Amino acid sequence: MPQSWRSLISPVICCLMCKCRALFLGISLLKPRWRHISQLGCPVVCTTSDKPVEALGAGLLDDETAVISLGTYIALMMNGKALPKDPVAYWPIMSSIPQTLLYEGYGIRKGMWTVSWLRDMLGESLIQDAKAQDLSPEDLLNKKASCVPPGCNGLMTVLDWLTNPWEPYKRGIMIGFDSSMDYAWIYRSILESVALTLKNNYDNMCNEMNHFAKHVIITGGGSNSDLFMQIFADVFNLPARRNAINGCASLGAAINTAVGLGLYPDYATAVDKMVRVKDIFMPVENNAKRYDAMNKGIFKELTKHTDVILKKSYEVMHGELGNADSIQSWSNA
């Protein structure tokens, strides 16, 4: 690990670096309300940023597991053993366990936001239909989409609702409609496209590392959906696990605190005592074969064809790409 580095950021505005699980002793640097709490005898324990602490709360301790975090930004993480040199399909970040790394692959911007976008677009009609069946809107969507065949009869979604700054021409796309399809097909297509996009990013990452996982853990509110969990299992062709507590960031912070206070001697013991597996979804062979065939040469190659049209469309609307100001905000990723 590098011991020092240069940056244009002034050290004055940088946070104090501490090891995870350490008791924070620089009380004078804390905001007054936290100083007051600490002076009352409540210890302040250091943890880490949102995704690493979520990986810890999911129970990620070995390098045979991948964690997928279903948030507005959908993240993909695995444990790392060493600082890689110039990786292309992934990058290292600090883990919640001191002196260890996580490898993070490319995720999906506006990921679960896209699911909420469809739900909100359906509006009052969906709410009333769900209420009549004593279901939540999300449960009704899952119920209806469970009746749609895997692969959605070729209906595919390109999840570019928020593009990268260097690709301003990209747009979200749904392709493959016929007259038999309704919103349940659109919903399932979005879920499948999330899983397929992450599968391709995962394959790129693992091929570069020359190492693949044996199972995946799915975290976040989207993991409450049995349908979504089964889609992940089928697309990855791996067992897909969800935990009893799927909002894992808070649990990861609690694990750091438990180890920091000496309630457990190490992270392995703390995870064993604090993380509970709820369900494991096994891949269905026929579904896995269909998704694999749909992905290879079709979904995986889709943007190579649609980008050609989108670039032309962008230039009609905004001028030549070479002259475009493609700087966008990352704040809503």
N, C-alpha and C positions, 0 to 999 in steps of 0.2 A: 504494500500500500504506500502511496506517496506520502512523504512526511510534510511537504510544504508545496505551495503553488502560488502563482501570481494571478492577480485579478484586477480589473478596473474598478471593482467595488471597494469603497472606502471601508477599512476595518472598523471604523467608528459605528457604522450602521449594521454590522454583522452580529448575528446571535453568538452567544457563548457556546462553544462545542463541548458536549459532555457525553460520556458513555451512557448507553441505555442501561436502565436499572439503577443508575447511580442516584444517591440522595443528593439533591441540589443544595449546595451549601452557600452559594452566592446570593444570600437572601436580600442583600441590599440592592441587587440588580432587578429583583422582581417588582412587579407593580404593587402599589401599596396594599391593595386588598389581599394579595397573595402573601406579602410579607406578614400581614396581620395573622393570617391563618397559620403560617409556619411558626410564628412566634408563640402561638397558642399550643404548639406541640404536634401539629399535623404535618407530617413530612411531605415534601414535594419530590416526587420521583421522576427522573428523566425517562422519556420514551422516544419515539421517533416519528417520522412523517406518516401520512395516512395509509399508503399502500403497504409499506413494510410492516406496520403494526397490524394491519388487517391480515397479512399473510401469517403472522405469528398467531393471531386469534383464530385463524382457520386450522392451525395445527401443522403448519409447514415446517418440518424439521429435517427432512431428507431430500435427496436429489432424485427420487423416483416419483415425485408428485409435482403436478402443476396446479396452480391456483388461478381461477378466473374470478375476478371481482366485477360483479354486475352493477355498475354505477352509471351516472351520466357519462363519464368516461369509463369504458370497459377495459380493465387491465388484465394482463397475462404475466404471471411470475413463476419462476422456479428458483430453487436454491442454487447458489454458486459457490465454487470451491476456491477460485483464484481470480485475480483481476485479469480480464481478457485483454488482448492486444488488438486494438482497432476492430472491434466487432461491427458487423453490418446490420444483422437482423435482430439485434438485441443490445442492451447496455447494462452495465452493473450499477446497482444502487446499494446504499448501506442498509443492512438488515437490522431488525430490532434486537438481534442477539449480537452482543459485542464481538468484534473481530471476525464477523462473517459478512457475506454478501448475498444479495438477491440478483438474479438476472431478470430483467423485464423486457418482454417482447413488445412488438407493436400492438396497440389496442384499437379501440373504435371510439372516435369522438362523437358526441351526441348519441351514444349507444342506447342505453335504456330510455333516454329522452325520446327516441324515435317511437318506442312502444307507447309511452305516455302521449305522444303527439297524436298517434292514431286513435287512442281511447278518447282523447279530448275532441278530436275532429268528429267522432261519432255522436258526441254530445248527449242531449236529453233523451234521444231515442234509445241509446244503449242503457242509460241509467234506468229508464222506466221498464225496459225489457228485463233487466237484471232484478229490479225490485219485485216485479211480478213473479219471479222464480225464487225469491228470497236469496239472491246471490249478490255478490259485489260485481261491479262492471268487469273487473279483471277475471273473476272466476267464470263469468259468462263467456268472455272471450276464450278462455282456456277450454271450457266445455265444448263450444262450437268448433274451435280449431282442432280439437282432438278427433273430430269426425272427418277432417280433411286428410287425404292420404299423404304419407311422407313424400316430400319432393314437390308438393302442391301442383302436380301435373305440369311442371315446368315454369311456374310463376316464381321469379327470382327478384330479389331486391339488392340494389347497390347502395350501401349505407354511407353515402357521402353528403349527408345533410349539413355538415360543417367541414369544409375542406381544409387541407393544409395550406399555409401561406404561399408555398411555392407551386401550388397546383390550383390556381383560382378558377379554372374552367370546370372543375369537377362538380357534379351535381348528384343528388339522390335520384335513383332510377328504380322503377318497377317495370318489369318486362315479362310478357308471357300470359296476358289475360285472355280468357274467353268468356262467353256470356253466362256460363254456369257458376261463375265465381262471385262471392260476396265478401263482406268485410272479414269473415273468419279466415278466408284464404289469404287475404292481405296480412292479417295478424300472424298466421303461421309462417308465411313467407318471410316476414321480418325476423321472427325467432330463428328460423332455419338459416337465414343469411348472417345473423350474428354468429351462430355456431360455426358456419362454414368459413366466414372471414377469419375468425380466431383460429380455426384449425389450420388454415393456410399460413397464418402468421406463426403459429406454433411449429409447424413443419419447417418453415424457413429458419426459425431460431434453433430448433433441435438438430437440423441437418448441419448447421454451422458449428454447433457445439459437439456434434457426433455423439449425442446422448438423448434418449427419449424417456418420457415418464411412463409409469405403469398404471397410473390412475389420476383423475382430476378432482379437485375440490371446487365447488361452485359456491360463491358467497354473494350476499346482497339480497334485496327483496325479490328479485326475479327468480331466485332459487326456491321460492315458495311454490312455484308452478311445477306440478308433476310433469306436465307436457314439456316444458322447457328443459327440465332435468333429463328426460328421456331423449330429447333431441340431442343434447350434448353427448350423452352416452353413445348414441348411434353414430353421430357425425365423427367423434373422436375414436370410436370403436374401443372405448376404454370404460371401466367402471367410473361412474360419476357420483360423487358423494356430496351430501349437504349435512350441515351440523345443526344441532338443536338451537344454537345461537348463531344465526347467519349474518347478523350485524357485527362483523368480527373485529372491527377497529377498536371498539370499546373493550372487548374481551382481551385483545392483544395488549392494550394499555394496562388492564388489570393483571395480566400475566407478568408484564414487566415490573409492576408494583409489587406483586407477590414475591418475585425473586429478589427484587431490590430490598425488601424488608426482611428477607430471610425466612419467609413463611414456607418456601420450598427451597431445597438446596441447589437446584439447577433448572434449566428451561425444560428439559425432557420430563422431569417429574411434574413440573407445573402444568405443562400441556396435557400430560396423562390424567391429571386430577381435574383440570378445569375445562377441557374441550370434550364435548360429547357428540358422537356421531348420531345423526337422526335416521338417515336413509341412504342406501346405496342403490343406484340404478344401473343395471347391467345392460350392455348393448344387445339389441335384437338383430340377429344375423342378417335377415333379409333387408331390414331398414338400413343397416350399416353398408351393405353392398350397393343399395340404391343411391345413398348419399355419396359414396365414393365414386360411383359412375357419373353422377350428376356433377360432381366437383371437377374431376379430371377432364380437361379439355372443354368444359362448358362454363361453370361458374368461375373457376379459377382464371379463365381467359377472358371473361366477359368485358372487363374494363379496357382491354386492349382494343376492342372493337368500338365500344361506346365512347371512349376518349377522343377518337378521331372526329366524331360528330360533335361532341361537346366543345372541342377546341374551335371548330368552325363557328358554332353558335356563339361562343364567347366573343370571338372577334367581330361578329356582326353587331353584337350588343355593346361591346366595350372597347373595340379597337384591337390592334395586334397585340398578341400575348407578350411580345418582347418589350412593349412599351407600357405594359400594365403595372400599376401599383398594386402588388399582390400582398401587401402587409395586412394581416387580419389579427383580430384579437384572439388570444388563447384563453381568455378569462371564462368562457362558457364551454370549454372542451369537455 
